[in-house]
Amino acid sequence: MNEEGTTGAIAATNGGGEIDPSQVDANELARNMAQATDEQLGELMAGPLRETILSEIFRRMSEHLRADTARDTRAVIHWRITGHPENGHDEFETVISEGTCTVREQIETEPPRVSFTIDGVDFLRLVTGNAAGPTLFMTGKLKIKGDLMFAASAASLFTIPGS
């Protein structure tokens, strides 16, 4: 994080000086996440930007899907991001089918192939390539329910930003 307390998004503002999350470069975000402490990320995920950050990350999943790798994959992934200051958690559903990725901001009725439960800080580290899924799983920071073999390979369906 820089001295303004953002995740490198000062240059990615709209005309009014507010951060436009759609303009934040994924690789720059990954570098900033690598430099941030868990305490800083915890404050970020407990603050007013949490919803915007999560929505933007999930919105970009379709852009980061490796369509060629995912073309024969059919999977519903449920995400439960814990640590929400009011609701306890946020829920998202990712549907991968025929090389496309669709995201819903709440879990629908489709049964998941796998469900992930992870704290907001660890989620930020995971999706920016600053933490490894297997390590988070082995340390109990990532809970997995469902198809463990698919869960182990799910990250390979996406281009993960480099730190």
C-alpha positions as YAML, in Angstrom:
chain: A
units: angstrom
residues:
- id: 1
  name: MET
  ca: [0.00, 0.00, 0.00]
- id: 2
  name: ASN
  ca: [1.18, 3.49, -0.66]
- id: 3
  name: GLU
  ca: [1.11, 6.43, 1.71]
- id: 4
  name: GLU
  ca: [-2.41, 7.38, 0.66]
- id: 5
  name: GLY
  ca: [-3.63, 4.06, 2.09]
- id: 6
  name: THR
  ca: [-4.83, 2.61, -1.18]
- id: 7
  name: THR
  ca: [-3.71, -0.39, -3.15]
- id: 8
  name: GLY
  ca: [-1.90, 1.48, -5.87]
- id: 9
  name: ALA
  ca: [-5.09, 2.87, -7.30]
- id: 10
  name: ILE
  ca: [-4.37, 6.58, -6.97]
- id: 11
  name: ALA
  ca: [-3.64, 6.76, -10.70]
- id: 12
  name: ALA
  ca: [-6.86, 4.84, -11.37]
- id: 13
  name: THR
  ca: [-9.31, 7.48, -10.29]
- id: 14
  name: ASN
  ca: [-12.37, 8.88, -11.91]
- id: 15
  name: GLY
  ca: [-12.68, 12.63, -12.40]
- id: 16
  name: GLY
  ca: [-13.81, 13.16, -8.80]
- id: 17
  name: GLY
  ca: [-10.73, 11.62, -7.21]
- id: 18
  name: GLU
  ca: [-12.53, 8.43, -6.24]
- id: 19
  name: ILE
  ca: [-10.87, 5.12, -7.03]
- id: 20
  name: ASP
  ca: [-12.22, 3.43, -10.14]
- id: 21
  name: PRO
  ca: [-11.56, -0.25, -9.42]
- id: 22
  name: SER
  ca: [-12.01, -1.21, -13.06]
- id: 23
  name: GLN
  ca: [-8.87, 0.84, -13.87]
- id: 24
  name: VAL
  ca: [-6.59, -0.80, -11.29]
- id: 25
  name: ASP
  ca: [-3.99, -2.99, -13.00]
- id: 26
  name: ALA
  ca: [-4.13, -6.58, -11.69]
- id: 27
  name: ASN
  ca: [-0.34, -6.94, -11.63]
- id: 28
  name: GLU
  ca: [0.07, -3.65, -9.76]
- id: 29
  name: LEU
  ca: [-2.57, -4.80, -7.28]
- id: 30
  name: ALA
  ca: [-0.67, -8.08, -6.79]
- id: 31
  name: ARG
  ca: [2.58, -6.18, -6.10]
- id: 32
  name: ASN
  ca: [0.83, -3.94, -3.58]
- id: 33
  name: MET
  ca: [-0.80, -6.93, -1.86]
- id: 34
  name: ALA
  ca: [2.67, -8.49, -1.49]
- id: 35
  name: GLN
  ca: [3.92, -5.37, 0.31]
- id: 36
  name: ALA
  ca: [0.89, -4.92, 2.56]
- id: 37
  name: THR
  ca: [0.80, -6.38, 6.04]
- id: 38
  name: ASP
  ca: [-2.01, -8.64, 7.19]
- id: 39
  name: GLU
  ca: [-3.10, -5.81, 9.49]
- id: 40
  name: GLN
  ca: [-3.36, -3.36, 6.57]
- id: 41
  name: LEU
  ca: [-5.31, -5.85, 4.48]
- id: 42
  name: GLY
  ca: [-7.52, -6.63, 7.46]
- id: 43
  name: GLU
  ca: [-8.38, -2.94, 7.81]
- id: 44
  name: LEU
  ca: [-9.07, -2.74, 4.09]
- id: 45
  name: MET
  ca: [-11.38, -5.77, 4.19]
- id: 46
  name: ALA
  ca: [-13.19, -4.43, 7.26]
- id: 47
  name: GLY
  ca: [-13.76, -1.04, 5.67]
- id: 48
  name: PRO
  ca: [-16.07, 0.51, 3.12]
- id: 49
  name: LEU
  ca: [-14.06, -0.75, 0.12]
- id: 50
  name: ARG
  ca: [-14.58, -4.46, 0.91]
- id: 51
  name: GLU
  ca: [-17.67, -4.84, -1.26]
- id: 52
  name: THR
  ca: [-16.10, -2.95, -4.16]
- id: 53
  name: ILE
  ca: [-12.88, -4.97, -3.96]
- id: 54
  name: LEU
  ca: [-14.64, -8.33, -3.88]
- id: 55
  name: SER
  ca: [-17.06, -7.37, -6.64]
- id: 56
  name: GLU
  ca: [-14.21, -6.22, -8.88]
- id: 57
  name: ILE
  ca: [-12.13, -9.36, -8.25]
- id: 58
  name: PHE
  ca: [-15.04, -11.63, -9.10]
- id: 59
  name: ARG
  ca: [-16.02, -9.47, -12.10]
- id: 60
  name: ARG
  ca: [-12.52, -9.93, -13.50]
- id: 61
  name: MET
  ca: [-12.57, -13.71, -13.15]
- id: 62
  name: SER
  ca: [-14.12, -14.02, -16.61]
- id: 63
  name: GLU
  ca: [-11.27, -11.91, -18.03]
- id: 64
  name: HIS
  ca: [-8.66, -14.10, -16.34]
- id: 65
  name: LEU
  ca: [-10.19, -17.43, -17.28]
- id: 66
  name: ARG
  ca: [-7.97, -19.47, -19.58]
- id: 67
  name: ALA
  ca: [-10.67, -20.33, -22.09]
- id: 68
  name: ASP
  ca: [-8.55, -22.93, -23.86]
- id: 69
  name: THR
  ca: [-7.80, -24.73, -20.60]
- id: 70
  name: ALA
  ca: [-11.39, -24.45, -19.35]
- id: 71
  name: ARG
  ca: [-13.20, -25.36, -22.58]
- id: 72
  name: ASP
  ca: [-14.05, -28.90, -21.39]
- id: 73
  name: THR
  ca: [-14.67, -27.92, -17.77]
- id: 74
  name: ARG
  ca: [-18.11, -27.71, -16.23]
- id: 75
  name: ALA
  ca: [-18.01, -26.62, -12.61]
- id: 76
  name: VAL
  ca: [-19.90, -24.53, -10.10]
- id: 77
  name: ILE
  ca: [-17.71, -23.06, -7.37]
- id: 78
  name: HIS
  ca: [-19.16, -21.52, -4.24]
- id: 79
  name: TRP
  ca: [-17.05, -18.95, -2.42]
- id: 80
  name: ARG
  ca: [-17.62, -17.86, 1.16]
- id: 81
  name: ILE
  ca: [-15.37, -14.94, 2.09]
- id: 82
  name: THR
  ca: [-15.43, -14.57, 5.87]
- id: 83
  name: GLY
  ca: [-14.61, -11.59, 8.02]
- id: 84
  name: HIS
  ca: [-17.38, -9.27, 6.86]
- id: 85
  name: PRO
  ca: [-17.77, -6.71, 9.66]
- id: 86
  name: GLU
  ca: [-21.60, -6.79, 9.57]
- id: 87
  name: ASN
  ca: [-22.81, -9.94, 7.83]
- id: 88
  name: GLY
  ca: [-20.06, -12.35, 8.81]
- id: 89
  name: HIS
  ca: [-19.32, -13.31, 5.20]
- id: 90
  name: ASP
  ca: [-19.85, -12.61, 1.52]
- id: 91
  name: GLU
  ca: [-20.97, -15.30, -0.92]
- id: 92
  name: PHE
  ca: [-20.20, -15.64, -4.61]
- id: 93
  name: GLU
  ca: [-20.85, -18.34, -7.15]
- id: 94
  name: THR
  ca: [-18.55, -18.97, -10.10]
- id: 95
  name: VAL
  ca: [-19.89, -21.05, -12.98]
- id: 96
  name: ILE
  ca: [-17.34, -22.34, -15.47]
- id: 97
  name: SER
  ca: [-18.80, -23.85, -18.61]
- id: 98
  name: GLU
  ca: [-17.50, -24.32, -22.16]
- id: 99
  name: GLY
  ca: [-14.62, -21.90, -21.75]
- id: 100
  name: THR
  ca: [-16.62, -19.14, -20.06]
- id: 101
  name: CYS
  ca: [-16.92, -17.92, -16.51]
- id: 102
  name: THR
  ca: [-20.04, -16.39, -15.01]
- id: 103
  name: VAL
  ca: [-20.14, -14.94, -11.51]
- id: 104
  name: ARG
  ca: [-23.10, -14.30, -9.26]
- id: 105
  name: GLU
  ca: [-22.91, -12.22, -6.09]
- id: 106
  name: GLN
  ca: [-24.77, -14.73, -3.95]
- id: 107
  name: ILE
  ca: [-25.04, -18.43, -4.12]
- id: 108
  name: GLU
  ca: [-27.82, -19.69, -6.35]
- id: 109
  name: THR
  ca: [-29.43, -23.10, -6.13]
- id: 110
  name: GLU
  ca: [-26.97, -24.91, -8.40]
- id: 111
  name: PRO
  ca: [-25.07, -27.56, -6.44]
- id: 112
  name: PRO
  ca: [-21.33, -26.81, -6.32]
- id: 113
  name: ARG
  ca: [-18.56, -29.07, -7.49]
- id: 114
  name: VAL
  ca: [-16.48, -27.43, -4.78]
- id: 115
  name: SER
  ca: [-16.99, -24.83, -2.06]
- id: 116
  name: PHE
  ca: [-14.22, -22.63, -0.69]
- id: 117
  name: THR
  ca: [-14.38, -20.81, 2.65]
- id: 118
  name: ILE
  ca: [-11.59, -18.33, 3.29]
- id: 119
  name: ASP
  ca: [-10.97, -15.12, 5.25]
- id: 120
  name: GLY
  ca: [-10.90, -11.87, 3.28]
- id: 121
  name: VAL
  ca: [-7.19, -11.23, 3.87]
- id: 122
  name: ASP
  ca: [-6.18, -14.73, 2.79]
- id: 123
  name: PHE
  ca: [-8.52, -14.47, -0.21]
- id: 124
  name: LEU
  ca: [-6.75, -11.28, -1.36]
- id: 125
  name: ARG
  ca: [-3.40, -12.99, -1.02]
- id: 126
  name: LEU
  ca: [-4.65, -16.09, -2.88]
- id: 127
  name: VAL
  ca: [-6.15, -14.30, -5.89]
- id: 128
  name: THR
  ca: [-3.14, -12.01, -6.29]
- id: 129
  name: GLY
  ca: [-0.67, -14.89, -6.29]
- id: 130
  name: ASN
  ca: [0.76, -13.96, -2.90]
- id: 131
  name: ALA
  ca: [-0.37, -17.15, -1.17]
- id: 132
  name: ALA
  ca: [-0.61, -20.72, -2.41]
- id: 133
  name: GLY
  ca: [-3.91, -22.57, -2.14]
- id: 134
  name: PRO
  ca: [-2.31, -25.80, -0.90]
- id: 135
  name: THR
  ca: [-0.47, -23.92, 1.86]
- id: 136
  name: LEU
  ca: [-3.65, -22.12, 2.93]
- id: 137
  name: PHE
  ca: [-5.49, -25.46, 2.93]
- id: 138
  name: MET
  ca: [-2.80, -27.26, 4.93]
- id: 139
  name: THR
  ca: [-2.73, -24.48, 7.54]
- id: 140
  name: GLY
  ca: [-6.53, -24.48, 7.89]
- id: 141
  name: LYS
  ca: [-6.96, -21.02, 6.38]
- id: 142
  name: LEU
  ca: [-8.79, -22.39, 3.33]
- id: 143
  name: LYS
  ca: [-11.65, -24.81, 3.87]
- id: 144
  name: ILE
  ca: [-12.64, -26.98, 0.93]
- id: 145
  name: LYS
  ca: [-15.81, -29.00, 0.61]
- id: 146
  name: GLY
  ca: [-16.49, -31.20, -2.41]
- id: 147
  name: ASP
  ca: [-14.22, -32.41, -5.20]
- id: 148
  name: LEU
  ca: [-10.71, -32.03, -3.77]
- id: 149
  name: MET
  ca: [-9.03, -33.09, -7.01]
- id: 150
  name: PHE
  ca: [-10.84, -30.35, -8.91]
- id: 151
  name: ALA
  ca: [-10.10, -27.87, -6.11]
- id: 152
  name: ALA
  ca: [-6.38, -28.63, -6.46]
- id: 153
  name: SER
  ca: [-6.47, -27.77, -10.16]
- id: 154
  name: ALA
  ca: [-8.99, -24.89, -10.15]
- id: 155
  name: ALA
  ca: [-6.31, -22.17, -10.03]
- id: 156
  name: SER
  ca: [-4.82, -23.50, -13.29]
- id: 157
  name: LEU
  ca: [-8.03, -22.44, -15.06]
- id: 158
  name: PHE
  ca: [-7.14, -18.79, -14.44]
- id: 159
  name: THR
  ca: [-4.27, -16.44, -15.16]
- id: 160
  name: ILE
  ca: [-3.21, -15.31, -11.70]
- id: 161
  name: PRO
  ca: [-1.59, -11.83, -11.60]
- id: 162
  name: GLY
  ca: [2.10, -11.85, -10.76]
- id: 163
  name: SER
  ca: [3.50, -10.13, -7.73]
...
